[in-house]
Amino acid sequence: MSPPSPTADATSHLARNVAALRHTRGLTQQGLAASAGVPRSTITSLESGTGNPSLQSLLKVAHALAVPIDELLAAPRAAVRL
């Protein structure tokens, strides 16, 4: 079995991160879409890992979530317990 491609990894990270950040901020998909100025279908496709988002869409979503764009694409961090 071959390792996942960098594109597949980035898509998976993006899907997981957008959903997690949205939930953390208490936003619905519609609420995030409205804040970002994108259709709800864009948020749905980001969170499901389908589609091919534009850089412009990613920048809008990152801005609406108040995070740098690289945080949307970053590998998940290990949970830290205090």
C-alpha positions as CSV (number, residue, x, y, z in Angstrom):
1,M,0.0,0.0,0.0
2,S,1.4,3.4,-0.9
3,P,1.4,6.4,1.5
4,P,-1.3,9.0,1.0
5,S,-0.4,11.8,-1.4
6,P,0.4,15.3,-0.1
7,T,-2.8,16.6,-1.7
8,A,-4.9,13.9,0.1
9,D,-3.2,14.8,3.4
10,A,-3.9,18.6,2.8
11,T,-7.5,17.9,1.9
12,S,-8.0,15.8,5.0
13,H,-6.3,18.3,7.2
14,L,-8.4,21.1,5.7
15,A,-11.6,19.2,6.2
16,R,-10.8,18.4,9.8
17,N,-9.5,21.8,10.7
18,V,-12.4,23.9,9.2
19,A,-15.0,21.7,11.0
20,A,-13.1,21.8,14.3
21,L,-12.5,25.6,14.2
22,R,-16.2,26.2,13.2
23,H,-17.4,24.1,16.1
24,T,-15.0,25.7,18.5
25,R,-16.4,29.1,17.6
26,G,-20.0,27.9,17.8
27,L,-20.8,28.6,14.2
28,T,-23.1,26.7,11.9
29,Q,-22.0,26.0,8.3
30,Q,-24.5,28.7,7.2
31,G,-23.1,31.2,9.8
32,L,-19.5,30.6,8.7
33,A,-20.5,30.9,5.1
34,A,-22.2,34.2,5.8
35,S,-19.2,35.5,7.7
36,A,-16.8,34.5,5.0
37,G,-19.0,35.7,2.1
38,V,-19.1,32.3,0.4
39,P,-21.9,29.9,-0.4
40,R,-22.8,27.3,2.3
41,S,-21.9,24.7,-0.4
42,T,-18.3,25.9,-0.2
43,I,-18.1,25.2,3.6
44,T,-19.8,21.8,3.0
45,S,-17.3,20.8,0.4
46,L,-14.3,22.0,2.5
47,E,-15.5,20.0,5.5
48,S,-16.3,16.9,3.4
49,G,-12.9,17.0,1.6
50,T,-14.5,17.3,-1.8
51,G,-14.1,19.9,-4.4
52,N,-11.1,22.1,-5.2
53,P,-11.3,25.4,-3.2
54,S,-9.8,28.5,-4.6
55,L,-7.2,30.4,-2.8
56,Q,-9.7,33.3,-2.5
57,S,-12.2,31.0,-0.8
58,L,-9.6,29.7,1.6
59,L,-8.5,33.3,2.5
60,K,-12.1,34.3,3.2
61,V,-12.8,31.3,5.4
62,A,-9.5,31.8,7.3
63,H,-10.4,35.4,7.9
64,A,-13.9,34.6,9.1
65,L,-12.4,32.0,11.5
66,A,-9.7,34.6,12.6
67,V,-6.8,32.2,11.8
68,P,-3.9,32.3,9.3
69,I,-4.5,30.3,6.2
70,D,-1.7,27.9,7.2
71,E,-3.7,26.8,10.2
72,L,-6.5,25.5,7.9
73,L,-4.0,23.3,6.1
74,A,-1.8,22.2,9.1
75,A,-1.5,18.7,10.3
76,P,-3.6,18.1,13.5
77,R,-1.7,18.8,16.7
78,A,-1.7,16.3,19.5
79,A,-4.1,17.1,22.3
80,V,-2.5,18.5,25.4
81,R,-3.9,17.7,28.8
82,L,-3.2,20.1,31.6
